C-alpha cells in the first residue's frame, strides 16, 4: 500500500510541476495589455516572478524527493534551484526573441532567482525540522 501511495504522490507532483512550468511560460509570453489595469504597485511583476519560481522550485523538489526518498535532500535542492535559474533565463530570452509585446529584463531573472532561493531556504528548514521530529 505504501509503495502504491508513493507512486501516486510522485505522479501527482510530476504533473503539478509540469503544469506549473507550462503556466509560467504561457503567462510570461502572452500579452496582457487587453486586460484592465487594477492599480499600480511598484515592481509588482517582480513579486509575481519571485512567486512563480518559489512555487516552481517547491513543486519540482517535491517531485524529486518523492521519486527517490532515500536521497540526500541537498542535491535535488541545488539541481532544482539551477533549473529554476536557467528556466527563468530561457523565458526572458523567449520574451526578447519571440514576442513583440514583452521584453527581457535582468531584474526579472533576479526576481526569479530570489523566489527559488526563498523556496530552498523554506525547504531546508522544513527538512531539518521534519528530521528532528522523526528522531525524537
C-alpha positions as CSV (number, residue, x, y, z in Angstrom):
1,X,0.0,0.0,0.0
2,X,2.8,2.4,0.9
3,X,4.5,1.8,-2.4
4,X,1.3,2.5,-4.4
5,X,0.7,5.7,-2.4
6,X,4.3,6.8,-3.1
7,X,3.9,6.1,-6.8
8,X,0.6,8.1,-6.9
9,X,2.2,11.0,-5.0
10,X,5.2,11.0,-7.3
11,X,2.9,11.2,-10.3
12,X,0.8,14.0,-8.8
13,X,3.8,16.1,-8.0
14,X,5.2,15.5,-11.5
15,X,2.0,16.6,-13.2
16,X,1.7,19.6,-10.9
17,X,5.3,20.7,-11.5
18,X,4.9,20.2,-15.3
19,X,1.6,22.1,-15.4
20,X,3.2,25.0,-13.3
21,X,6.2,25.1,-15.6
22,X,3.9,25.4,-18.7
23,X,1.8,28.0,-16.8
24,X,4.8,30.2,-16.2
25,X,5.8,30.0,-19.9
26,X,2.3,31.0,-21.0
27,X,1.8,33.8,-18.5
28,X,5.3,35.2,-19.3
29,X,4.9,35.1,-23.1
30,X,1.3,36.3,-23.5
31,X,0.5,40.0,-23.7
32,X,-1.9,41.3,-21.0
33,X,-2.4,44.8,-22.5
34,X,-6.0,44.0,-23.3
35,X,-6.9,43.3,-19.6
36,X,-8.0,46.3,-17.5
37,X,-5.4,47.7,-15.0
38,X,-6.4,47.2,-11.4
39,X,-3.9,49.6,-9.9
40,X,-0.2,50.2,-9.8
41,X,2.1,48.6,-7.3
42,X,5.8,49.4,-7.7
43,X,7.6,46.4,-9.2
44,X,4.6,44.2,-8.8
45,X,5.8,42.0,-11.7
46,X,9.0,41.2,-9.7
47,X,6.8,39.8,-6.9
48,X,5.0,37.7,-9.4
49,X,8.2,36.4,-10.9
50,X,9.5,35.5,-7.4
51,X,6.2,33.7,-6.6
52,X,6.3,31.8,-9.9
53,X,9.8,30.5,-9.2
54,X,9.1,29.8,-5.5
55,X,6.3,27.5,-6.5
56,X,8.3,26.1,-9.4
57,X,11.2,25.2,-7.1
58,X,8.9,23.7,-4.4
59,X,6.9,21.5,-6.8
60,X,9.9,20.1,-8.7
61,X,11.7,19.4,-5.4
62,X,8.6,17.6,-4.1
63,X,8.6,15.5,-7.2
64,X,12.3,14.6,-7.0
65,X,12.0,13.9,-3.3
66,X,9.2,11.5,-3.8
67,X,10.9,9.9,-6.8
68,X,13.9,9.0,-4.6
69,X,13.0,9.5,-0.9
70,X,16.3,7.9,0.3
71,X,18.5,10.5,-1.4
72,X,20.1,13.4,0.4
73,X,17.7,16.4,0.1
74,X,20.5,18.9,-0.7
75,X,21.4,17.6,-4.1
76,X,17.9,17.9,-5.5
77,X,17.5,21.3,-4.0
78,X,20.7,22.6,-5.7
79,X,19.6,21.0,-9.0
80,X,16.1,22.4,-8.9
81,X,17.4,25.9,-8.0
82,X,19.7,25.8,-11.0
83,X,16.9,24.5,-13.2
84,X,14.7,27.4,-12.0
85,X,17.5,29.9,-12.7
86,X,18.1,28.7,-16.2
87,X,14.4,28.3,-16.9
88,X,14.0,32.0,-15.9
89,X,16.7,33.0,-18.3
90,X,15.2,30.9,-21.1
91,X,11.8,32.6,-20.6
92,X,13.4,36.0,-20.7
93,X,15.2,35.1,-23.9
94,X,12.0,33.8,-25.4
95,X,10.3,37.1,-24.5
96,X,13.1,39.0,-26.2
97,X,13.3,36.9,-29.4
98,X,9.7,35.6,-29.9
99,X,7.3,38.3,-28.6
100,X,6.6,41.8,-29.8
101,X,4.8,42.9,-26.6
102,X,7.2,41.6,-23.9
103,X,10.9,42.3,-23.3
104,X,13.7,40.6,-21.5
105,X,14.6,42.1,-18.1
106,X,17.6,41.2,-16.0
107,X,15.6,42.2,-12.9
108,X,13.1,39.5,-13.7
109,X,15.9,36.9,-13.7
110,X,17.0,38.2,-10.3
111,X,13.4,38.1,-9.0
112,X,13.1,34.5,-10.4
113,X,16.2,33.5,-8.6
114,X,15.1,35.2,-5.4
115,X,11.9,33.2,-5.4
116,X,13.9,30.0,-6.0
117,X,16.3,30.8,-3.1
118,X,13.4,31.6,-0.8
119,X,11.9,28.2,-1.6
120,X,15.2,26.5,-1.0
121,X,15.6,28.2,2.4
122,X,12.0,27.1,3.3
123,X,12.6,23.6,2.2
124,X,15.9,23.3,4.1
125,X,14.1,24.5,7.3
126,X,11.3,22.1,6.6
127,X,13.6,19.1,6.1
128,X,15.6,19.9,9.2
129,X,12.5,20.3,11.3
130,X,10.9,17.1,10.0
131,X,14.2,15.2,10.5
132,X,14.4,16.5,14.1
133,X,10.8,15.5,14.9
134,X,11.3,12.0,13.4
135,X,14.3,11.2,15.5
136,X,12.7,12.2,18.8
